[in-house]
């Protein structure tokens, strides 16, 4: 029996299972044509004759969106409508896989001088005004700037990523299912005596064997009767789980560049204390209030107003309460009135097929931060014409360690 098939998250529909079973997953030719047409329109808008799309020092996901290749170290993609793309990349031992995965690309070894070779290729093509998408270290940017008129197009790229295509939403559904699997494994497998590192291993064991990779898993363990943290830390500690603890977790498993995001809380060998029951009830109520206003055309003021239950209950937030997600961390980024996410609300309205995380994680407000308490509740949603749709299938609730959910 094919064990990989038997381990596919059961919530996935057959068309999504088929994507999971591809040797290396890829989008359709029509999807890449859509993306390339959008890039061509950006170039025309800014008067660019070529586009350079960059992964540098393992940062920047635009080459993956344009070619399918997840830049593993460096990837410098030259794009011009109607011509085959050229990509100089590192390292040499990555060439065979890059040539297999990258769609309609002349993949070349960068010889540890990839930006210089890219400049040479652009000169050979007669480039004058080059649009740049993605991060580039200063020394490399200066080489590029010395040769061409450079137009920075990161904001345009972000705009293109904010609204998802139907195929992208399918990949996000897979990322959400993998994330749900990680949370299920964490809740079911947590036992007294395990430390936070072992809890992280539980999470990863649920999806790595079926093609998922880790974006984040923030796991916090604290005593409900004497809490020492109110948000889960970004790195696991050696703190061991004990009866009477609460575990809070925010996790995202990737399906390539398409993650889910799910946040849940659960107790260990004890009922939740009144404080944690109230925190969790507040989080659930605010989650419901926020998703009730999410729809195509919703304003930022409507969303902020829907968070008011945090302050009415006497709490605040530490994290952003709403943020765009999927291919990046996007606007709208909104906190609550007691902890705004910036000096002003973003000037925008929601649009159909944007994807956002709603995570109303209330925390108490003691002056001594070491005495504060908090919970984690939230997940990734798709904006629809008349409302929103969760991409997750994991139940909501305040769970118990060992529970099968």
N, C-alpha and C positions, 0 to 999 in steps of 0.2 A: 504493500500500500504506500502511496505517496504521502509521507508524513507531513510535508509542507502543506498539502491540500487540507489535511485534517486539522491543521492548526490555524487556518484562516479564521479571523474573528467572525462569529456566527451572524453578527448583525449585517454583514455585507451582502448586498444584492449580487446576483450572478454577474452582471456587467462589471461590477467593481472587483469581484473575485477574479475575473478574467484579467484585469489590469495587474492585479497582484501576482498572477502566475506568469506574466511575461518574463523572458530571460532578463532583460533590462527594460524597465517601463519607458514608454515613449508616448508623446502626444501625436495626434494625427497630422497629416500633411496640411489639412485645412486649418488646424489650430496654429501651426507655425506660420502659415500664410497670413492669417489674421494678425499675428504679432508683427510680422515683417511689414505688412501694410501700415500698421499703426506707427512703426518706427519711420517708415518712409514719409508719412505725413508730418511727423515731428521734424525730420530733416528739412522738408520743404518749408515748414513754418519758420525755421531759423536760418534758412539759406545755407545749409551744410551740404557739401558734396560727398563726404564720407562720414561714417560713424565708427567710433572706437568704443567697444564694450569690454569692460575690464573686471577681472578678478586679480587682486594683487595681495601678496602676503596672506593668502587664504581668506580674504575679505572681499565681499561683493558677489551677489548672486545673479547679476544681469546676464553673463554669458550662458548660464543654464537656461534662462528664460528664452534666450535668442537661439541657442543651438541644441539644447538638451544636455550639454556636458557640464557637470558640476565642477567648476574649477577647483582642482585639488591643491594648487599652490599659486600658479600664475596662469592666466589665460587672457590674451589680448586678441579680441575678435574684430576684424575689419569687416564692416557691413556697408554695402551699397546696393540699392534696389536693382534687381535683375542680374546681379553678378554672384558667382559663388563666393561664399565667405572664406576668409583666410584667418586661421587662429594660430598664433605662436604660443606655446605652452610649455610648462615644466611639469614633471621631470621626464627624462627620456624613457624611463620604464613605465610611464603613464600613457605613452603614445598609443600602444595597441588598443587599450580600452577607449581612449578618447576617439580614435578613428572609428571604432565600432558604434559609439553612442552619439557623437555629434552628428547632427542632421545637415547634409549638403554643405560640408565644410572641408576645406583643404587644411588639414591639421599638420602643423610643422613643429618640430622641436625648436625651442627658443634658445638653446645653446648657452643658457645663463646670460644672455644679452637680448632677451625677448623684446624689450621696448625699442632697442636700437634696430633690430631686424624689422619691427613693425613700422618704425619711421622710414626705413629704406623702402619697404613695400608701398607705403602711402606715397612717398615721393615718386616711385616708379609709376604709380597710377595717376600722377598729376594732381594729387590732393592739395587743396588750398585752405579750405575752411572745414575743420573737423569737429564734429560733435563728440563729446566725451560723456560716457555713462559709467559710473563705478569709481571706487577709490584708487588713487595712485599716489605712491610716496613722492615727496617733493622733488627729489633728484630726478625721478623718471618724468614727472610732469614738466620739469624745466626742459628736458630733452625734447619733449613733444611741443612745448610752447615755443621753443626756439625755431622750430621748423614750420609750424602752421599757425593759422588763426584758430584758436580753440574756443569752443562754445560749450559751457557746462550745462548738461541736460539731465542731471539727476532728478530735478523736480518733475520734469516731464516723464521720466521713467516711473517715478513713484505714482504719478497720476495714472499711468497705464496699468499699474499693478493693483490699484485700489478696487476696481470693479473686475470681477472674475467672470471668465467664460464658463459655459456649461462643463467643459472638460476639466477645467481647473477646480470647479466645485466638486466634481467627482473625486479628484485626487485629495481634496481637503476632507471629503467624507472618509476616505481611507485613513488619512492622518488622524482624524477624530476617533475612528474605530480602534486604531492602534493605541491611542492615548487612553481610551476607555479600558482597553485590555490591561494597560499598565496600572491604572487605578484599581481595577478589580483585583489584580494580583496583590497589590499593596494592602488593600483592606482585608482580603481573605488570608493573607500570609503573615501578617504582623502578629508577633507573640512577645510576651515579656522576656527580657534577656537579650533580644536582638538589638543591635545598635543602628544608628542612622545609615551607616554605610551598607549594612545588610539589607535595610529597607530599600535603598536605591537599587541594589542587585535584584530584589524582587520585581521592581518596576521594569527594569530592562529585560529581564528574562521573559516577560510576557510578549514582547514584540520583536526583539532582535532576530529570533529564529524565523520570523515570517516577513522579514524585509524592512522592518522599521529601524530607525536610528533615533538617538536621543538629541533633542534640542535642549530641554531643561527638565530637571525634576528637583524642585525645592521641597524639602521635607523637614518639618519641624516637630519635635517631640517635647512636650512640657507637662508638668503636673498640673491638673486642673485646680488643685487646692493651693498651689504656690507657684504660679506661672513665672517663667523667666524669659519668655519670648512671646511676641504677639504676631509675628509674621515668620513664615518658614525661611530658614537661611539658604543662601545660594550654594553652600558647600556642606556636605554631611559631616557631622561630628561623630565622636565615639560615645555620645550619650546613649545609654541603654534604655529601652522601653521598660516601663514598670506599670503595674496595675494602678489605675487611677489617672493615667496620662490621657492627654488628647493629642492626636496626630493631625497636623494640617499639611496639605500638600497642594502644590500647583505643578502640573506637568504637561509637557508637550512632546509627543513623539512625532517624528517626521516620516512622511512618505515622500522621499526625496526632498524637494523644497516646499512641501505642503504639509504643515503640521495641524494637529488639533490643539486645543488647550482646554484642560478640565481641572477644576479646583474643587476639592472636597475635604471634609473633616470627619474624624471618627474617634471614638473613645476606646480605651483599653480596659477590659474586665471591670467596668463600672458604668453606671448611668451618668449622663452629663450632669454637672452641677448646675444650679439655677443660673449662675452667671453665664455659663456657656450655652445653656438652652436659650437664654434671652438673646445673646449675641447671634446665635444661629437663626433664630426666628426672625430677627431684624434683617439679617442677610437675605433670607428667603423672601421676605416681604418686599424688600427694595429690589431684588432681582425681578420679581413679578411686576413691580411698578415700572421699572425701566423697560422691560421687554414689551409692556403694554403700549408704549409710545413709539417703539421702533417700527419704521416703515419707510418706504420711498417718500422723500420730501420732509421727513421729520427734521425739526430744527434742533440746534444745540441747546437752546434755552429749554425746550420741552424735555430733553434728556436730563439736563441738570436739575430741573424742577422735580423730576421723578426720583431723584436721589435723596430728597429731603428727609425721608424716614431715618436716615443715618443720624442726622443731627437731632431730630425729634426724640430719638431714643437715648440721646446723650452721648453718642459715639462720634468718632471721626474715621477717616481712612488713612492708610499709609501708602497704598498703591493707587495707580490710576484705576478708576472705577469702570470706565469704558475705553477701549482702544481698538483701532483697526488692526487686522492681523491676517496673515496668510501671504507669504512672499516678502514680508517686512513688518515693521511696527509702525502703523500708519495713523494719520488722523481719521476720525475724530479721537483725540485723546482728552478725556474729561475726568476730573476728580469729583469731589463734592464741595459744597460751599465752605466747609471748614478746612479743606485741603485741596485747593484748586490745582489743576495740572499745568497751569501757566498763568501769565498775567491777564490773559483774555481768552474767551472761548474761540475756537476755530470758526472762521467765517465760511460756513458750508452747510449744506443739508445732506441727509443720507440719500443714497441712490440704490436702486435695485441691484442686487448681486454684489454689493459690498459685503465684506465679512468682518464681524466685530466680536470681541470678547466682552462680555458683561461679567464683572467680578466685584460685587459689593461686599468687600471684606471688612466688616466693622471692627474697630479696635477701641478699647477703653482709653480714657484720657488722663490717667494719673500723671502727675508731674515727673515722677520717677519712672522712666521708660522701662526699667527692669521689672516693674510690677504690672505692666499692662498685659491685657489679654486680647486675643483676636481669633477669628475663624476664617476659613477659606471656603468660598462658594462661588461657582461660576463656570462658564463654558463658552464655546465659539458658536456664533449664530450667523445665518445668512439673512440679509435684508431682502424682503420681497416687496411686491407692489403694495400689498395691503397690510403687511406686518413683518414677522420674522420667523425663521425656522431654525431650530437647533440642529447642528450637524452631528451632535452626540446622541447616543442612545443610553447612556448610563443614567440610572435613576438619581434623582436628587434626594438629599436627606442627611441627617446626622447619624452615621453608621456606627457599628461596633466592630472592633478588630475580630477577625475570624468569620465575619459575615460574608456570605456569597451574594453578590449583587449583580 
